[in-house]
Amino acid sequence: PTFTGLILLSGVDAPGVTQSLFETLSPFSITILDMEQVVIRGRLILTALISLDPAHSDGIEDDLVQLGSRLGLDVAIDFSDVKNFSSPTAHEQALQLVVLSKALKPKAIAQVAAVINQHHGNVDRFRRTAAYPVTAIEFDLSIPAASSVESLKQDLAHLALAEGIDLAIEAGGLTRRSKRIVLLDMDSTFIQQEVIDLLAENYGVGDKVKEITESAMRGELDFQESLNARTALLAGLSETAISEIRSRITLTPGARTLVRTLHRLGHKVGIVSGGFTNVIQPLIEEMELDFFRANTLEVVSGQLTGKIIGPIVDRAAKARYLKEFAESEGVPLSQTIAVGDGANDLDMLKAAGLGIAFNAKPAVKAQADSSLNIPYLDAILYLMGIPREEIEAADRA
């Protein structure tokens, strides 16, 4: 047991509070064990945990009361014998949970805490990492080593659907900040359109192709068969239509910020797509992405033949390319993130260390580790524990 003192200062923030507190403590034989400070809307909460000689407790308390009176702050002090404080032990698992919402409600946080309690976990610390365009709160958790992280993930995923929030949970510790790979689907994820639908509209077969596309994305049709059926409808389309289609493609909001920030942090970013290199390769090169795989439409005499050249990038291929990309960069799968919206992304989402269903179909949300239901792709950064303030600071640098 160690005799400790927990000190809490609260009130209107002002310059010099931290200096004044520790100058007050300096004359005493004290060791700092922990400290934390937060300012919310100009209100300060500063805590310090110290170890001390019990004989000095009265003197320290008197000086702290005088400090609070001088600074106009409330002071709370608790001296007692307690066990040594430490980080999660070998009998515990350290996890980090991020909750996002455009309008975060008290009930949602209460329900998140209830699920954690059901798994015998504890919230050790939480902090806000973003306030706009969404509120993002990051929780440090510890749960018993014997508890199932997968079971906790499933319960939190069900809660997210019920409460209309987005969340992701990962292992805590150094690995969360180490080198990572982020691999994204293209259509309706990295860009806002479905390229094959744009080509079909240009050729006057949009309704027929869109019907097949929607069935495939819901998992009702085999992707390879559905892709062959859709591309067959494009036979005879002029190659010149591809340039026109490129001009209609728009990035998902936040895509540039996501790529730029990840590259600045030393991470790798790639695209694996069931779409077509003929259309999207110039965009991939412009964004300076590190990895790219997609299908290629066959063109003969300036017209599409309705066929695809080479192996089709389907559901299984996406997962395989994720593994190949990770191996080529020397990154374990546990340090990969996959992002997609359709059933053909599920194998990739399951293979990654963190699979994110981005504005996905219900069947995909139900099977992914986490989901984002907001139209901002850079919100992935919050799930990775990167605060908005750091993102904006990097953009200004």
N, C-alpha and C positions, 0 to 999 in steps of 0.2 A: 504493500500500500504506500501511496505517496500523498502527502498533504498538499492539496492544490487549492487555488483560488480562481473562480470564474468571475470575470469582470465584464459588465455590459454597460456601455454608454449609449444613450439614445437622445435624440432631439434634433434641433435645426443644425444643419451642417455649416461649418465655417472653417477657413484655413487654420491650420495649426493644432487641430484637435489631437491627431495622432502623436505629434511631437510632444504636446503637453502631457498626454497620458504616460508615455514612456519615460519622459523626464521625471515625472512624479514617482515612478517605480524605480528609477535608477539608483537611488541611495541604498536600496535594500538588497539583500542577498536573494536574488530571484532568478529563475530560469524560465524563459518563454517556451511553453509547450505547444501552443496553437494560437492562431489569431485570424480574424476575418473581419472584413468591413464591407458594408454595402450602403449606397445612397440611393434612395428612391424618392423622386419628386422633392429633392432638397432636404429630406429627412435622413439622418444618419443613424445607423446601427453598427456599433463597433464592439467586438468581443475579443477578449484575450484570456487564455488559460495559462496559469503560471504555477510553478512549484515553488514553495517557500518554507521557511522555518515557521512553525506554528506560533512561536513566541513573537513574531513580527506582525501577526495578522491584525491586531488592534491598531498598530501604528499605520499600517498600510491602508486600512479601512478609513481611518480619520483623514488621511491625506487625500484619498479618493473622493470622499464626501466634500471636502473643501474644493477640490478640483471641479467637481460637478457644479457646485454653487457658483464658482468663478466663471465657468463657461456657459452657464445656463442649461446644463444637460442633466437628464435623469441618470442616476447611477444605481446599478444593482450588483451586489457582491455576494458570492457564496463560497465560503471556505469549508473544506471538509476532507476527510480521508477517503480516497477512492482508489480503485485499481488503475494501473498504468493504462494510458490511452495508446492505441496502436491502430494501424491499418488492418483491413480484413486479413484474417489468419488463414492457415492451411485448411481450416474447417469452414471457410467461407469463400464465396465467389463474388468478386467485384464486378458489377455491371453498370452500364450507363444507359439511361432511358431518356429519349427526347420526345416531348409532346408538342405538337404544333396545331394551331387553330387560328382562323381569322377572328373568332370571337370566343375566347376561352372562358368556360363557365365553371363556377365553383363545384357543381355536381360532377363534372368530368374529372377534376383533380381528386375529389373525394373517392370516386369510383376507382381511379388508378391506384390510389393508396390502399383501397380495400383489397384489390387483387394482389398487390404486393404483400399485404398482411396475410392473406390466405395462403401464400407460399412461404410464410414464416420469414419474410424479408424485412429489411429496414431501410428507410430513406436516410442516408447519411448527410446529404447536402443537396441543395438545388440552386440553380441560378438561371436568370433570363439570358438567352443568347441572341434573341431578335425580338424587336417590337413592331417592325413594319417590313413587308406588307402582311406578315403573320406574326403572331406571338409564339415564340419558341422557348420552352423551359427544359433545361437539362437536369436530370436527377442522377446523383451517384447512389447506387444501391449496393447492399450486401445481402446475399441469401446463403443459407446453409449449403455446404458442398454437396450434400446428398440430394438437394432439391433439383428438379429438372428445369433447366433453362428453356427447353422446347415447350414444356407445359406452360410455363409462365408466358412465353411468347404467344402461344395459342390463346390463352385467356385474355391477354392484353389486346390481341388482334380482334377478338370478338367484341371486346369493350369498345375499341376504336370505331367499329362499324355501328354499334348501338348508339354511341354518343356523338358521332360525326366529327371525330378528331383524327389526326394523323399521328403516328408514333413509330418509333424504331428502338430496338434494344440490342445492345452489343456487349461483348466483354470489355471491361475497363482496362486500365493500365497503359503501359507504353505502346503496345501494339496499335492502339487506336490512332496514334499520331505517326506511325511509321509509314513507309512507302506503300502506296495503294494503287490499285487499278480500278478504274470506273469504266464499265462497258455498257453502252446504251443502245437500245433499239432506235431506229431512225423514224419511221412513219408514226405520226401521232404521239411521238415522244420527244425526239430531238428537233423535229420539225412538226408543224401543226397540221400538215396534210397527209393523205395517203397517196403516194405518187401514182400508183396504178389507177386510182380513181380519177386523177387529173388527166392521165393519158386517155382513159376511157371516155371521159366527158368530151375531150377534144375530138374523139373519133365518132361520137354519137352513140356509144354503147354504155354510157355511164350507169344507167339503172341496172342493166344486167350484171355488170361487174361489181357494183356496190352491193348487190344482194348476195353474191358469192363471198365477197370480202367480209361482210358482217357475220355471215354464218361461220366462216373460218375463224374469225377473231373470238367468237363465242365458244369455239371448240366443238362445233357441231359437224365440221367437215375436216378431213385430213388436209393439212396445209399444202403438201406437195401436189395432191390431186386438184385442190382448189386453185392453186397458183397456175398450174398448167391450163386449167379451164379458162381462167381469166385472161392469161396472155394469149391464148388461142383467139380470143375475140379481138385482139389488137392486130391481127395479121392484115397487112396492107397499109397500115398507118405510116405516113411519111416520116422519115428521120428528122426532117426539119421541125416537126412538132416538139421534139425533145427540147430544143432551145427555148421555145415558147413556154413549155412547162416549167423549165428552170426559173423563169422570171416570176412565176406564181408561187414559188415555194417561200415560206416564211419560217424563220426559226421560232421555236417555242420561247416565250419570255424567260429570260434568265439563262439561256443556253450559252451565250458568249461569256457572261460573268462566271458561270460554272467552269467552263473550259479554262478561261484565263486564270482563275484562282487556283484550280487544281494544278495547272502547269507551274505556277509560281511556287507552290508547295512541294514540287518535285514528284507529283503523282502523274500517272499515265492515263490517257483518255482514249477510248476507242468506240467505234460504231460497228455493230453487226446487224445486218438488215436483210429482210426478205424482199426489199425493194431492189432498185436497179442502179448499177454503177453508171450506166449511160446518162442518167439524169443527175445523180447526186455527187458524183466524184469531184466536180469543180468546187462544190461547197465544202467537202471534206478537206480538200487541199487548202482552201482559204482559211479554214479554222485550224489548220496545222495539227490535225488529230494524229495520234500515234499508231493507230491500228484501224483497219477498215476491211470488212468483208461484206459482199452483197452479191446478188444475182446479176447476170449480164444478158440483156435482150439481144437476140440474133438479128443482125441487119444485113440484108442482101439487096444490092442495086438500089440503095437509098430508101428501102422500106423494111418495116418490121415483119418478120416471118411468122410471128406468133409463138416462137420457140425460145427456150433459154439455153445458153451455152454453158456446158459444164455442170458439175453437181449443184443441186439446189440448196440454198441456205434455208433450212427448215428448223423446226424446233430442236431436234437432236444436234444439228450442226452448230447452232448458236451456243449451246453448252460446251461443245467440243472446242469451238474457237475461243471461248473464255478460258478454258484450261490451257490451250496452246499459247495464248497471249500471256497468261500468268507465268507459264514455264519459261517463255522467252525472256521475260523481265526478271526472273528469279524471285517471284512473289508468290507466297502460298495462297491457296484458294480462300483461306480464312481472311485474307487481306484484300479480297476483291469485292466490288459492289456491282451488281447488275440492275439495270433499270429498263422496264418495258411495260406495255399496256395490254398485250394480247395473249391468247392461249399458247401461241407459238413461242412465247418468251418464257414459259413456265420452267422448262428444264434449266435454262440459264439462271433464272431467279433462284431456283432451289440449289444449284451448284455453287453459287457465290456465297461468300461469307455474310453478305447482307443483300437480300433481294428486295427491291422496291417496286411495287406496282404503282405506276404513275398514271393517274386518271384512268384507271383500268376498268375492265368489265368485272362484274360481281364475282364471277367464277375465278378470275385471276386474283382479285383481292383476297378471297377466302384462302388461297394457297400460298401467298407470298408472305415473307417475314414481316413486311411493313408496307404501308401504302401512303401515297401522297395524293390528295384530292384537291389540290390547288394548282392554278395554271402557271406556276413559277418553277422552272427547272432548277434554279440555283438554291431552292429550299433543300435540295439534297445536301448542301454544305452544312446546314444546321443539323441534319441527322448525323453528320460526321463529326459534330462537336466544334465546328468552326463558327464563331460568333459573327454577326453582321457587322459589328464595329471593325473587326479585323479585315473583313472583305472590303469595306469601304475605304479603310486606311491603305490597303494594298492598291486599290484603284487610284488613289490620290498620289501615290508614290511615283 
